[in-house]
Amino acid sequence: MPKFSKQEVKKIEKDIITKGKELFSTYGLKKTSIDDIVNACQIGKGTFYRFFQSKELLFFHILEQEESFRLNLIDEMFQSKKKPKEAFKDFLIQSYEHIENNPFLQRVIEKEDFEQLYRKLPKEKLESHFHEDLKVVSIIVDKWKEKDILKEDDLELLTGLLQSLFLLYKFKQELGEVFTKVFHKLIDCVIDGIFK
């Protein structure tokens, strides 16, 4: 195995993540092989495995990076001069728009990639990801609990509600033109259900 300098290690890891994201966004998790990734990066398989044990773990790493946008949107929501209900609705709509404009996150929502990721990832990674989702929702709940404006503060329930909203994206094609109306109406229903 060749030894790499710290700069080379950073560059190789960045290349694997960048090329992996491009390939996953274009072809999906199932149709992208490790050979595709190493060929795009012009590295050997051994080098790939020094950074990631599987393509699923690379995919998951990219997913965690791509979902980091949520924290920025939460900050914006809390700094907003709008009422909490309106600010939260903006947060949900902006989150959806971010997913809609991100081919990688669109792929994550697709059933085939999601199921493969779920089957192949170690259980502790999935649990860790679920806890990260809970943590994001808890930031929102804790802030608004202090203001006594929530009627529902069960973290698991709220996390599930928000995940369900975004999983609706899987059916965008089937719903056709009515999708946007349905999505906005569901957002209104969720907001009415959790705010006093």
N, CA, C and O atoms as a DFTB+ gen file, in Angstrom:
784 C
 N C O
     1  1       0.839      -1.192       0.000
     2  2       0.000       0.000       0.000
     3  2       0.879       1.248       0.000
     4  3       1.786       1.367       0.824
     5  1       0.618       2.173      -0.911
     6  2       1.417       3.400      -0.930
     7  2       1.088       4.279       0.275
     8  3      -0.039       4.278       0.772
     9  1       2.085       5.025       0.731
    10  2       1.862       5.981       1.826
    11  2       1.516       7.322       1.211
    12  3       2.104       7.734       0.212
    13  1       0.561       7.990       1.814
    14  2       0.136       9.281       1.304
    15  2       0.438      10.370       2.322
    16  3       0.370      10.144       3.530
    17  1       0.770      11.543       1.825
    18  2       0.958      12.692       2.707
    19  2      -0.417      13.146       3.196
    20  3      -1.439      12.717       2.660
    21  1      -0.449      14.013       4.211
    22  2      -1.731      14.523       4.721
    23  2      -2.508      15.242       3.620
    24  3      -3.729      15.115       3.534
    25  1      -1.802      15.992       2.785
    26  2      -2.458      16.699       1.677
    27  2      -3.065      15.711       0.689
    28  3      -4.185      15.906       0.215
    29  1      -2.318      14.644       0.378
    30  2      -2.831      13.630      -0.559
    31  2      -4.051      12.928       0.025
    32  3      -5.021      12.656      -0.683
    33  1      -3.994      12.639       1.324
    34  2      -5.128      11.976       1.984
    35  2      -6.384      12.853       1.867
    36  3      -7.459      12.361       1.521
    37  1      -6.241      14.149       2.156
    38  2      -7.381      15.071       2.048
    39  2      -7.908      15.127       0.623
    40  3      -9.117      15.102       0.392
    41  1      -6.987      15.204      -0.329
    42  2      -7.389      15.294      -1.739
    43  2      -8.110      14.018      -2.189
    44  3      -9.139      14.090      -2.861
    45  1      -7.571      12.861      -1.822
    46  2      -8.194      11.590      -2.221
    47  2      -9.582      11.468      -1.601
    48  3     -10.540      11.098      -2.280
    49  1      -9.686      11.779      -0.315
    50  2     -10.991      11.678       0.339
    51  2     -11.990      12.628      -0.313
    52  3     -13.134      12.251      -0.568
    53  1     -11.562      13.855      -0.581
    54  2     -12.446      14.828      -1.237
    55  2     -12.869      14.325      -2.618
    56  3     -14.033      14.458      -2.995
    57  1     -11.933      13.748      -3.371
    58  2     -12.263      13.207      -4.702
    59  2     -13.274      12.080      -4.612
    60  3     -14.232      12.029      -5.384
    61  1     -13.055      11.170      -3.659
    62  2     -13.982      10.036      -3.504
    63  2     -15.380      10.560      -3.196
    64  3     -16.362      10.089      -3.769
    65  1     -15.470      11.528      -2.298
    66  2     -16.773      12.077      -1.914
    67  2     -17.406      12.821      -3.096
    68  3     -18.591      12.647      -3.381
    69  1     -16.618      13.643      -3.772
    70  2     -17.139      14.431      -4.901
    71  2     -17.597      13.531      -6.048
    72  3     -18.713      13.667      -6.549
    73  1     -16.723      12.615      -6.455
    74  2     -17.079      11.723      -7.571
    75  2     -18.201      10.767      -7.170
    76  3     -19.091      10.469      -7.967
    77  1     -18.149      10.291      -5.924
    78  2     -19.222       9.422      -5.444
    79  2     -20.561      10.129      -5.492
    80  3     -21.556       9.563      -5.944
    81  1     -20.584      11.361      -5.027
    82  2     -21.833      12.139      -5.046
    83  2     -22.341      12.311      -6.470
    84  3     -23.534      12.152      -6.728
    85  1     -21.443      12.634      -7.397
    86  2     -21.852      12.792      -8.806
    87  2     -22.443      11.503      -9.357
    88  3     -23.493      11.515     -10.000
    89  1     -21.760      10.391      -9.102
    90  2     -22.227       9.095      -9.626
    91  2     -23.535       8.674      -8.969
    92  3     -24.458       8.233      -9.653
    93  1     -23.621       8.804      -7.647
    94  2     -24.854       8.435      -6.946
    95  2     -26.017       9.312      -7.411
    96  3     -27.138       8.827      -7.573
    97  1     -25.752      10.593      -7.625
    98  2     -26.809      11.508      -8.068
    99  2     -27.323      11.142      -9.451
   100  3     -28.511      11.281      -9.742
   101  1     -26.417      10.675     -10.298
   102  2     -26.784      10.332     -11.674
   103  2     -27.389       8.939     -11.792
   104  3     -28.413       8.753     -12.449
   105  1     -26.744       7.952     -11.146
   106  2     -27.132       6.556     -11.358
   107  2     -27.789       5.890     -10.153
   108  3     -28.379       4.818     -10.287
   109  1     -27.696       6.504      -8.996
   110  2     -28.255       5.897      -7.799
   111  2     -27.255       4.977      -7.114
   112  3     -26.206       4.647      -7.667
   113  1     -27.598       4.578      -5.921
   114  2     -26.723       3.722      -5.117
   115  2     -26.560       2.339      -5.738
   116  3     -25.448       1.821      -5.846
   117  1     -27.670       1.757      -6.139
   118  2     -27.643       0.382      -6.649
   119  2     -26.817       0.263      -7.930
   120  3     -26.075      -0.705      -8.099
   121  1     -26.939       1.226      -8.823
   122  2     -26.286       1.123     -10.136
   123  2     -24.879       1.700     -10.158
   124  3     -24.207       1.646     -11.188
   125  1     -24.421       2.252      -9.038
   126  2     -23.049       2.750      -8.953
   127  2     -22.207       1.706      -8.238
   128  3     -22.539       1.274      -7.134
   129  1     -21.121       1.306      -8.874
   130  2     -20.242       0.309      -8.254
   131  2     -18.998       0.989      -7.691
   132  3     -18.695       2.136      -8.021
   133  1     -18.297       0.272      -6.849
   134  2     -17.019       0.781      -6.340
   135  2     -16.051       0.959      -7.504
   136  3     -15.255       1.898      -7.509
   137  1     -16.111       0.065      -8.492
   138  2     -15.265       0.221      -9.683
   139  2     -15.539       1.559     -10.378
   140  3     -14.608       2.230     -10.822
   141  1     -16.806       1.941     -10.470
   142  2     -17.148       3.234     -11.082
   143  2     -16.477       4.384     -10.319
   144  3     -15.935       5.316     -10.913
   145  1     -16.531       4.289      -9.008
   146  2     -15.982       5.363      -8.165
   147  2     -14.460       5.416      -8.284
   148  3     -13.888       6.489      -8.479
   149  1     -13.803       4.259      -8.166
   150  2     -12.325       4.274      -8.214
   151  2     -11.828       4.680      -9.604
   152  3     -10.801       5.348      -9.728
   153  1     -12.555       4.278     -10.643
   154  2     -12.165       4.692     -12.002
   155  2     -12.308       6.208     -12.179
   156  3     -11.457       6.854     -12.791
   157  1     -13.384       6.759     -11.641
   158  2     -13.590       8.202     -11.748
   159  2     -12.524       8.975     -10.969
   160  3     -12.136      10.076     -11.361
   161  1     -12.057       8.392      -9.865
   162  2     -11.044       9.051      -9.021
   163  2      -9.615       8.695      -9.439
   164  3      -8.648       9.299      -8.974
   165  1      -9.505       7.705     -10.322
   166  2      -8.193       7.197     -10.756
   167  2      -7.354       6.730      -9.564
   168  3      -6.192       7.104      -9.401
   169  1      -7.999       5.892      -8.735
   170  2      -7.322       5.273      -7.596
   171  2      -7.606       3.783      -7.615
   172  3      -8.479       3.327      -8.353
   173  1      -6.879       3.021      -6.812
   174  2      -7.133       1.587      -6.699
   175  2      -8.212       1.306      -5.672
   176  3      -8.535       2.154      -4.840
   177  1      -8.768       0.102      -5.743
   178  2      -9.810      -0.283      -4.786
   179  2      -9.278      -0.263      -3.357
   180  3      -9.982       0.133      -2.428
   181  1      -8.033      -0.691      -3.193
   182  2      -7.438      -0.690      -1.856
   183  2      -7.436       0.697      -1.242
   184  3      -7.664       0.863      -0.044
   185  1      -7.175       1.691      -2.082
   186  2      -7.172       3.069      -1.603
   187  2      -8.583       3.483      -1.188
   188  3      -8.766       4.126      -0.155
   189  1      -9.574       3.114      -1.993
   190  2     -10.961       3.411      -1.627
   191  2     -11.277       2.839      -0.249
   192  3     -11.843       3.531       0.597
   193  1     -10.910       1.571      -0.022
   194  2     -11.249       0.903       1.231
   195  2     -10.494       1.481       2.432
   196  3     -10.886       1.251       3.576
   197  1      -9.441       2.210       2.187
   198  2      -8.768       2.893       3.301
   199  2      -9.640       4.019       3.849
   200  3      -9.485       4.421       5.003
   201  1     -10.549       4.524       3.031
   202  2     -11.404       5.637       3.432
   203  2     -12.818       5.192       3.794
   204  3     -13.405       5.697       4.751
   205  1     -13.364       4.247       3.029
   206  2     -14.737       3.789       3.244
   207  2     -14.788       2.281       3.078
   208  3     -14.209       1.733       2.140
   209  1     -15.486       1.608       3.994
   210  2     -15.561       0.147       3.948
   211  2     -16.526      -0.373       2.886
   212  3     -16.461      -1.539       2.494
   213  1     -17.415       0.497       2.426
   214  2     -18.385       0.081       1.406
   215  2     -18.925       1.324       0.702
   216  3     -18.756       2.449       1.174
   217  1     -19.570       1.096      -0.424
   218  2     -20.181       2.235      -1.126
   219  2     -21.367       2.770      -0.333
   220  3     -21.688       3.955      -0.415
   221  1     -22.019       1.895       0.436
   222  2     -23.144       2.350       1.261
   223  2     -22.674       3.329       2.338
   224  3     -23.350       4.315       2.631
   225  1     -21.502       3.043       2.924
   226  2     -20.972       3.956       3.941
   227  2     -20.536       5.286       3.320
   228  3     -20.662       6.337       3.949
   229  1     -20.027       5.241       2.097
   230  2     -19.715       6.484       1.386
   231  2     -21.008       7.252       1.135
   232  3     -21.073       8.453       1.397
   233  1     -22.014       6.588       0.640
   234  2     -23.318       7.207       0.369
   235  2     -23.863       7.849       1.638
   236  3     -24.353       8.978       1.611
   237  1     -23.774       7.120       2.751
   238  2     -24.281       7.608       4.029
   239  2     -23.490       8.841       4.491
   240  3     -24.069       9.794       5.013
   241  1     -22.188       8.815       4.297
   242  2     -21.335       9.958       4.649
   243  2     -21.773      11.199       3.861
   244  3     -21.897      12.291       4.415
   245  1     -21.999      11.011       2.577
   246  2     -22.438      12.120       1.726
   247  2     -23.818      12.604       2.175
   248  3     -24.074      13.808       2.211
   249  1     -24.695      11.678       2.511
   250  2     -26.035      12.029       2.995
   251  2     -25.944      12.934       4.226
   252  3     -26.636      13.949       4.313
   253  1     -25.095      12.561       5.161
   254  2     -24.967      13.373       6.372
   255  2     -24.447      14.774       6.044
   256  3     -24.889      15.757       6.638
   257  1     -23.516      14.860       5.107
   258  2     -23.014      16.175       4.684
   259  2     -24.127      16.990       4.033
   260  3     -24.289      18.177       4.316
   261  1     -24.884      16.345       3.165
   262  2     -25.921      17.049       2.414
   263  2     -27.077      17.508       3.297
   264  3     -27.750      18.490       2.983
   265  1     -27.307      16.807       4.390
   266  2     -28.408      17.182       5.277
   267  2     -28.034      18.293       6.248
   268  3     -28.885      18.768       6.999
   269  1     -26.793      18.707       6.244
   270  2     -26.355      19.741       7.187
   271  2     -27.041      21.090       6.930
   272  3     -27.015      21.967       7.793
   273  1     -27.648      21.260       5.762
   274  2     -28.349      22.508       5.442
   275  2     -29.450      22.803       6.456
   276  3     -29.817      23.961       6.658
   277  1     -29.978      21.757       7.094
   278  2     -31.104      21.940       8.013
   279  2     -30.761      22.883       9.165
   280  3     -31.591      23.687       9.588
   281  1     -29.532      22.776       9.667
   282  2     -29.140      23.614      10.805
   283  2     -29.110      25.094      10.423
   284  3     -29.494      25.953      11.217
   285  1     -28.654      25.384       9.208
   286  2     -28.665      26.779       8.738
   287  2     -30.091      27.300       8.632
   288  3     -30.374      28.437       9.009
   289  1     -30.990      26.461       8.116
   290  2     -32.386      26.887       7.981
   291  2     -33.052      27.072       9.342
   292  3     -33.910      27.940       9.506
   293  1     -32.655      26.255      10.316
   294  2     -33.194      26.404      11.676
   295  2     -32.755      27.742      12.262
   296  3     -33.552      28.452      12.876
   297  1     -31.479      28.080      12.067
   298  2     -30.989      29.383      12.541
   299  2     -31.785      30.526      11.910
   300  3     -32.193      31.467      12.591
   301  1     -31.995      30.425      10.599
   302  2     -32.772      31.466       9.900
   303  2     -34.186      31.555      10.454
   304  3     -34.736      32.644      10.617
   305  1     -34.772      30.385      10.744
   306  2     -36.140      30.351      11.256
   307  2     -36.225      31.070      12.604
   308  3     -37.151      31.848      12.836
   309  1     -35.263      30.810      13.492
   310  2     -35.300      31.439      14.809
   311  2     -34.978      32.931      14.756
   312  3     -35.367      33.682      15.651
   313  1     -34.277      33.358      13.722
   314  2     -33.952      34.785      13.587
   315  2     -35.049      35.551      12.840
   316  3     -35.033      36.780      12.781
   317  1     -35.981      34.819      12.284
   318  2     -37.059      35.436      11.519
   319  2     -37.935      36.307      12.426
   320  3     -38.133      36.002      13.602
   321  1     -38.444      37.375      11.862
   322  2     -39.361      38.263      12.580
   323  2     -40.811      37.757      12.478
   324  3     -41.720      38.315      13.091
   325  1     -41.001      36.696      11.696
   326  2     -42.346      36.155      11.507
   327  2     -42.805      35.405      12.756
   328  3     -41.999      35.051      13.617
   329  1     -44.106      35.172      12.837
   330  2     -44.656      34.356      13.918
   331  2     -44.121      32.932      13.759
   332  3     -43.834      32.500      12.643
   333  1     -43.984      32.197      14.878
   334  2     -43.408      30.842      14.805
   335  2     -44.067      29.923      13.770
   336  3     -43.375      29.188      13.066
   337  1     -45.390      29.962      13.677
   338  2     -46.083      29.098      12.694
   339  2     -45.622      29.425      11.271
   340  3     -45.326      28.525      10.485
   341  1     -45.565      30.714      10.950
   342  2     -45.153      31.132       9.604
   343  2     -43.685      30.811       9.359
   344  3     -43.312      30.362       8.275
   345  1     -42.852      31.043      10.375
   346  2     -41.424      30.776      10.242
   347  2     -41.184      29.279      10.043
   348  3     -40.322      28.879       9.260
   349  1     -41.958      28.452      10.761
   350  2     -41.813      26.997      10.631
   351  2     -42.275      26.541       9.251
   352  3     -41.659      25.665       8.643
   353  1     -43.351      27.132       8.761
   354  2     -43.823      26.790       7.414
   355  2     -42.751      27.149       6.381
   356  3     -42.476      26.369       5.469
   357  1     -42.153      28.322       6.529
   358  2     -41.057      28.715       5.625
   359  2     -39.907      27.712       5.688
   360  3     -39.335      27.335       4.665
   361  1     -39.579      27.287       6.916
   362  2     -38.513      26.299       7.110
   363  2     -38.815      25.013       6.335
   364  3     -37.945      24.472       5.653
   365  1     -40.044      24.536       6.445
   366  2     -40.420      23.286       5.760
   367  2     -40.390      23.463       4.243
   368  3     -39.913      22.588       3.520
   369  1     -40.895      24.586       3.770
   370  2     -40.903      24.826       2.322
   371  2     -39.473      24.973       1.791
   372  3     -39.142      24.425       0.739
   373  1     -38.633      25.706       2.512
   374  2     -37.237      25.862       2.085
   375  2     -36.493      24.526       2.129
   376  3     -35.652      24.256       1.272
   377  1     -36.798      23.696       3.120
   378  2     -36.184      22.365       3.196
   379  2     -36.575      21.534       1.976
   380  3     -35.743      20.872       1.356
   381  1     -37.868      21.592       1.652
   382  2     -38.345      20.862       0.476
   383  2     -37.658      21.365      -0.790
   384  3     -37.216      20.569      -1.618
   385  1     -37.567      22.700      -0.942
   386  2     -36.933      23.270      -2.137
   387  2     -35.464      22.867      -2.223
   388  3     -34.934      22.638      -3.310
   389  1     -34.814      22.783      -1.065
   390  2     -33.410      22.351      -1.054
   391  2     -33.300      20.919      -1.589
   392  3     -32.413      20.611      -2.385
   393  1     -34.202      20.061      -1.145
   394  2     -34.198      18.664      -1.622
   395  2     -34.514      18.624      -3.113
   396  3     -33.875      17.892      -3.869
   397  1     -35.488      19.403      -3.528
   398  2     -35.901      19.422      -4.928
   399  2     -34.759      19.855      -5.851
   400  3     -34.683      19.418      -6.999
   401  1     -33.877      20.710      -5.346
   402  2     -32.762      21.209      -6.152
   403  2     -31.471      20.441      -5.920
   404  3     -30.411      20.848      -6.397
   405  1     -31.549      19.339      -5.195
   406  2     -30.359      18.554      -4.875
   407  2     -30.550      17.129      -5.395
   408  3     -31.236      16.330      -4.757
   409  1     -29.952      16.798      -6.548
   410  2     -30.162      15.465      -7.134
   411  2     -29.767      14.318      -6.199
   412  3     -30.376      13.248      -6.236
   413  1     -28.755      14.540      -5.366
   414  2     -28.349      13.476      -4.440
   415  2     -29.459      13.199      -3.434
   416  3     -29.822      12.043      -3.219
   417  1     -30.001      14.245      -2.816
   418  2     -31.057      14.045      -1.818
   419  2     -32.324      13.488      -2.454
   420  3     -33.067      12.752      -1.806
   421  1     -32.576      13.827      -3.704
   422  2     -33.713      13.227      -4.408
   423  2     -33.542      11.714      -4.498
   424  3     -34.491      10.955      -4.305
   425  1     -32.322      11.293      -4.793
   426  2     -32.023       9.855      -4.893
   427  2     -32.236       9.144      -3.563
   428  3     -32.707       8.007      -3.529
   429  1     -31.888       9.819      -2.464
   430  2     -32.033       9.199      -1.142
   431  2     -33.491       8.851      -0.883
   432  3     -33.805       7.812      -0.302
   433  1     -34.371       9.737      -1.325
   434  2     -35.794       9.533      -1.065
   435  2     -36.364       8.411      -1.927
   436  3     -37.343       7.768      -1.548
   437  1     -35.756       8.177      -3.078
   438  2     -36.280       7.123      -3.960
   439  2     -36.215       5.774      -3.256
   440  3     -35.240       5.460      -2.573
   441  1     -37.237       5.008      -3.428
   442  2     -37.425       3.751      -2.701
   443  2     -36.256       2.787      -2.862
   444  3     -35.783       2.221      -1.877
   445  1     -35.793       2.596      -4.070
   446  2     -34.751       1.602      -4.334
   447  2     -33.468       1.903      -3.561
   448  3     -32.914       1.018      -2.908
   449  1     -32.999       3.135      -3.631
   450  2     -31.773       3.512      -2.930
   451  2     -31.964       3.480      -1.421
   452  3     -31.088       3.026      -0.684
   453  1     -33.116       3.965      -0.969
   454  2     -33.398       4.003       0.457
   455  2     -33.400       2.591       1.041
   456  3     -32.826       2.354       2.104
   457  1     -34.046       1.659       0.344
   458  2     -34.121       0.276       0.830
   459  2     -32.743      -0.379       0.858
   460  3     -32.414      -1.086       1.811
   461  1     -31.933      -0.152      -0.179
   462  2     -30.600      -0.745      -0.203
   463  2     -29.748      -0.181       0.935
   464  3     -29.032      -0.923       1.607
   465  1     -29.826       1.099       1.142
   466  2     -29.078       1.741       2.215
   467  2     -29.503       1.154       3.558
   468  3     -28.662       0.844       4.401
   469  1     -30.791       1.005       3.747
   470  2     -31.340       0.476       4.994
   471  2     -30.878      -0.966       5.235
   472  3     -30.567      -1.344       6.365
   473  1     -30.836      -1.760       4.169
   474  2     -30.419      -3.170       4.287
   475  2     -28.931      -3.321       4.551
   476  3     -28.522      -4.194       5.317
   477  1     -28.118      -2.479       3.925
   478  2     -26.671      -2.682       3.932
   479  2     -25.905      -1.942       5.031
   480  3     -24.783      -2.318       5.370
   481  1     -26.512      -0.894       5.584
   482  2     -25.795      -0.132       6.603
   483  2     -25.804      -0.853       7.939
   484  3     -26.780      -1.520       8.283
   485  1     -24.715      -0.722       8.693
   486  2     -24.719      -1.289      10.052
   487  2     -25.840      -0.648      10.883
   488  3     -26.144       0.535      10.733
   489  1     -26.433      -1.443      11.745
   490  2     -27.568      -1.002      12.549
   491  2     -27.228       0.266      13.345
   492  3     -28.058       1.167      13.468
   493  1     -26.001       0.327      13.884
   494  2     -25.636       1.490      14.704
   495  2     -25.596       2.781      13.886
   496  3     -25.856       3.858      14.424
   497  1     -25.274       2.689      12.586
   498  2     -25.281       3.877      11.722
   499  2     -26.712       4.385      11.524
   500  3     -26.965       5.589      11.568
   501  1     -27.634       3.458      11.309
   502  2     -29.037       3.836      11.126
   503  2     -29.590       4.473      12.396
   504  3     -30.298       5.478      12.343
   505  1     -29.257       3.871      13.539
   506  2     -29.723       4.419      14.810
   507  2     -29.133       5.807      15.044
   508  3     -29.817       6.715      15.517
   509  1     -27.856       5.956      14.705
   510  2     -27.174       7.244      14.858
   511  2     -27.856       8.306      13.994
   512  3     -28.035       9.447      14.420
   513  1     -28.233       7.915      12.779
   514  2     -28.886       8.857      11.866
   515  2     -30.261       9.268      12.401
   516  3     -30.640      10.438      12.338
   517  1     -30.998       8.288      12.927
   518  2     -32.315       8.590      13.494
   519  2     -32.154       9.554      14.673
   520  3     -32.946      10.482      14.832
   521  1     -31.123       9.329      15.503
   522  2     -30.887      10.216      16.651
   523  2     -30.491      11.619      16.198
   524  3     -30.813      12.601      16.867
   525  1     -29.796      11.717      15.070
   526  2     -29.462      13.041      14.515
   527  2     -30.738      13.769      14.099
   528  3     -30.889      14.967      14.338
   529  1     -31.664      13.020      13.467
   530  2     -32.950      13.620      13.092
   531  2     -33.698      14.088      14.342
   532  3     -34.280      15.173      14.359
   533  1     -33.675      13.250      15.393
   534  2     -34.323      13.634      16.652
   535  2     -33.681      14.891      17.226
   536  3     -34.366      15.772      17.746
   537  1     -32.340      14.962      17.124
   538  2     -31.614      16.108      17.665
   539  2     -32.024      17.403      16.944
   540  3     -32.207      18.446      17.571
   541  1     -32.165      17.310      15.621
   542  2     -32.572      18.485      14.845
   543  2     -33.966      18.938      15.286
   544  3     -34.192      20.129      15.500
   545  1     -34.891      17.998      15.420
   546  2     -36.248      18.347      15.841
   547  2     -36.235      18.865      17.280
   548  3     -36.997      19.772      17.616
   549  1     -35.373      18.294      18.137
   550  2     -35.341      18.732      19.534
   551  2     -34.865      20.175      19.670
   552  3     -35.275      20.873      20.597
   553  1     -34.005      20.632      18.760
   554  2     -33.574      22.038      18.776
   555  2     -34.797      22.935      18.624
   556  3     -34.949      23.929      19.335
   557  1     -35.665      22.565      17.686
   558  2     -36.877      23.347      17.432
   559  2     -37.829      23.261      18.620
   560  3     -38.329      24.276      19.104
   561  1     -38.074      22.028      19.087
   562  2     -39.035      21.805      20.169
   563  2     -38.580      22.514      21.448
   564  3     -39.382      23.178      22.104
   565  1     -37.315      22.377      21.801
   566  2     -36.818      22.999      23.039
   567  2     -37.003      24.508      23.025
   568  3     -37.389      25.111      24.026
   569  1     -36.721      25.105      21.878
   570  2     -36.838      26.566      21.757
   571  2     -38.293      27.009      21.935
   572  3     -38.570      27.991      22.625
   573  1     -39.210      26.283      21.310
   574  2     -40.606      26.706      21.347
   575  2     -41.341      26.202      22.582
   576  3     -42.394      26.735      22.933
   577  1     -40.803      25.186      23.245
   578  2     -41.390      24.716      24.492
   579  2     -41.312      25.827      25.535
   580  3     -42.248      26.043      26.305
   581  1     -40.169      26.530      25.544
   582  2     -39.960      27.642      26.474
   583  2     -41.044      28.712      26.292
   584  3     -41.477      29.342      27.257
   585  1     -41.466      28.903      25.057
   586  2     -42.460      29.948      24.766
   587  2     -43.893      29.438      24.949
   588  3     -44.853      30.196      24.811
   589  1     -44.024      28.139      25.264
   590  2     -45.339      27.522      25.496
   591  2     -46.282      27.727      24.307
   592  3     -47.432      28.136      24.473
   593  1     -45.771      27.432      23.101
   594  2     -46.608      27.598      21.903
   595  2     -46.894      26.267      21.212
   596  3     -47.592      26.230      20.198
   597  1     -46.354      25.170      21.759
   598  2     -46.585      23.857      21.156
   599  2     -47.624      23.083      21.937
   600  3     -47.633      23.104      23.167
   601  1     -48.505      22.394      21.213
   602  2     -49.416      21.483      21.905
   603  2     -48.946      20.033      21.763
   604  3     -49.455      19.138      22.438
   605  1     -47.973      19.813      20.882
   606  2     -47.406      18.473      20.685
   607  2     -45.895      18.587      20.736
   608  3     -45.295      19.295      19.927
   609  1     -45.262      17.877      21.703
   610  2     -43.809      17.964      21.810
   611  2     -43.137      16.593      21.901
   612  3     -41.997      16.488      22.354
   613  1     -43.841      15.545      21.471
   614  2     -43.260      14.206      21.422
   615  2     -42.253      14.165      20.269
   616  3     -42.638      14.220      19.101
   617  1     -40.957      14.069      20.605
   618  2     -39.897      14.161      19.591
   619  2     -40.014      13.097      18.506
   620  3     -39.874      13.398      17.320
   621  1     -40.266      11.865      18.904
   622  2     -40.344      10.786      17.904
   623  2     -41.528      10.997      16.968
   624  3     -41.425      10.782      15.760
   625  1     -42.641      11.417      17.536
   626  2     -43.829      11.672      16.709
   627  2     -43.566      12.823      15.741
   628  3     -43.863      12.712      14.551
   629  1     -43.016      13.919      16.239
   630  2     -42.741      15.071      15.382
   631  2     -41.722      14.739      14.301
   632  3     -41.869      15.150      13.150
   633  1     -40.687      13.989      14.679
   634  2     -39.672      13.586      13.695
   635  2     -40.318      12.731      12.604
   636  3     -40.057      12.919      11.415
   637  1     -41.159      11.794      13.023
   638  2     -41.868      10.944      12.057
   639  2     -42.776      11.749      11.138
   640  3     -42.845      11.483       9.938
   641  1     -43.473      12.735      11.701
   642  2     -44.344      13.590      10.886
   643  2     -43.541      14.334       9.815
   644  3     -43.944      14.395       8.654
   645  1     -42.395      14.899      10.224
   646  2     -41.580      15.658       9.280
   647  2     -40.969      14.738       8.226
   648  3     -40.922      15.088       7.046
   649  1     -40.505      13.570       8.645
   650  2     -39.957      12.621       7.667
   651  2     -41.035      12.197       6.679
   652  3     -40.768      12.067       5.485
   653  1     -42.251      11.981       7.173
   654  2     -43.359      11.575       6.298
   655  2     -43.668      12.643       5.261
   656  3     -43.938      12.336       4.100
   657  1     -43.625      13.907       5.693
   658  2     -43.859      15.009       4.751
   659  2     -42.897      14.921       3.573
   660  3     -43.299      15.057       2.417
   661  1     -41.612      14.691       3.881
   662  2     -40.608      14.699       2.820
   663  2     -40.603      13.401       2.013
   664  3     -40.146      13.377       0.871
   665  1     -41.112      12.324       2.613
   666  2     -41.219      11.081       1.847
   667  2     -42.332      11.171       0.803
   668  3     -42.369      10.385      -0.144
   669  1     -43.229      12.128       0.980
   670  2     -44.276      12.359      -0.020
   671  2     -43.653      12.643      -1.391
   672  3     -44.260      12.379      -2.429
   673  1     -42.436      13.183      -1.372
   674  2     -41.735      13.495      -2.628
   675  2     -41.651      12.266      -3.541
   676  3     -41.633      12.394      -4.765
   677  1     -41.599      11.064      -2.925
   678  2     -41.534       9.823      -3.715
   679  2     -42.718       9.691      -4.665
   680  3     -42.631       9.004      -5.684
   681  1     -43.821      10.347      -4.331
   682  2     -45.045      10.190      -5.111
   683  2     -45.364      11.430      -5.936
   684  3     -46.490      11.609      -6.401
   685  1     -44.369      12.276      -6.107
   686  2     -44.584      13.525      -6.844
   687  2     -45.092      13.247      -8.259
   688  3     -46.029      13.895      -8.725
   689  1     -44.480      12.296      -8.929
   690  2     -44.868      11.996     -10.305
   691  2     -46.302      11.461     -10.368
   692  3     -47.088      11.845     -11.235
   693  1     -46.621      10.562      -9.426
   694  2     -47.962       9.974      -9.417
   695  2     -49.036      11.031      -9.134
   696  3     -50.126      10.988      -9.703
   697  1     -48.713      11.982      -8.245
   698  2     -49.689      13.012      -7.892
   699  2     -49.813      14.085      -8.972
   700  3     -50.844      14.747      -9.087
   701  1     -48.763      14.247      -9.753
   702  2     -48.806      15.203     -10.856
   703  2     -48.958      16.641     -10.392
   704  3     -48.322      17.063      -9.426
   705  1     -49.810      17.394     -11.092
   706  2     -49.948      18.828     -10.855
   707  2     -50.468      19.165      -9.462
   708  3     -50.215      20.261      -8.963
   709  1     -51.183      18.256      -8.834
   710  2     -51.774      18.527      -7.531
   711  2     -50.754      18.380      -6.395
   712  3     -51.051      18.721      -5.250
   713  1     -49.553      17.872      -6.706
   714  2     -48.554      17.602      -5.671
   715  2     -48.283      18.811      -4.781
   716  3     -48.311      18.688      -3.556
   717  1     -48.023      19.971      -5.370
   718  2     -47.662      21.161      -4.591
   719  2     -48.792      21.553      -3.644
   720  3     -48.546      21.907      -2.491
   721  1     -50.030      21.489      -4.132
   722  2     -51.178      21.812      -3.278
   723  2     -51.272      20.819      -2.120
   724  3     -51.505      21.208      -0.975
   725  1     -51.088      19.539      -2.426
   726  2     -51.153      18.502      -1.389
   727  2     -50.059      18.737      -0.352
   728  3     -50.316      18.684       0.851
   729  1     -48.848      18.996      -0.817
   730  2     -47.712      19.206       0.084
   731  2     -47.978      20.392       1.012
   732  3     -47.768      20.291       2.221
   733  1     -48.437      21.509       0.455
   734  2     -48.701      22.701       1.273
   735  2     -49.862      22.468       2.248
   736  3     -49.826      22.947       3.382
   737  1     -50.873      21.745       1.815
   738  2     -52.007      21.445       2.706
   739  2     -51.558      20.546       3.851
   740  3     -51.980      20.742       4.990
   741  1     -50.709      19.566       3.564
   742  2     -50.189      18.701       4.627
   743  2     -49.329      19.487       5.607
   744  3     -49.391      19.253       6.814
   745  1     -48.528      20.418       5.097
   746  2     -47.735      21.278       5.980
   747  2     -48.672      22.037       6.921
   748  3     -48.429      22.105       8.126
   749  1     -49.744      22.609       6.364
   750  2     -50.707      23.343       7.193
   751  2     -51.321      22.444       8.263
   752  3     -51.481      22.852       9.414
   753  1     -51.662      21.211       7.869
   754  2     -52.254      20.268       8.830
   755  2     -51.266      19.925       9.951
   756  3     -51.643      19.879      11.122
   757  1     -50.013      19.687       9.591
   758  2     -48.988      19.375      10.601
   759  2     -48.819      20.559      11.537
   760  3     -48.785      20.389      12.756
   761  1     -48.713      21.753      10.979
   762  2     -48.515      22.954      11.808
   763  2     -49.711      23.162      12.742
   764  3     -49.531      23.442      13.927
   765  1     -50.934      23.027      12.209
   766  2     -52.118      23.177      13.054
   767  2     -52.168      22.113      14.151
   768  3     -52.696      22.344      15.239
   769  1     -51.611      20.956      13.842
   770  2     -51.627      19.860      14.820
   771  2     -50.605      19.996      15.927
   772  3     -50.776      19.405      16.994
   773  1     -49.539      20.764      15.704
   774  2     -48.504      20.829      16.743
   775  2     -48.435      22.160      17.475
   776  3     -47.894      22.234      18.577
   777  1     -48.982      23.217      16.868
   778  2     -48.946      24.532      17.529
   779  2     -50.264      24.823      18.240
   780  3     -51.336      24.423      17.786
   781  1     -50.159      25.528      19.363
   782  2     -51.371      25.972      20.077
   783  2     -52.039      27.068      19.278
   784  3     -53.075      27.589      19.691
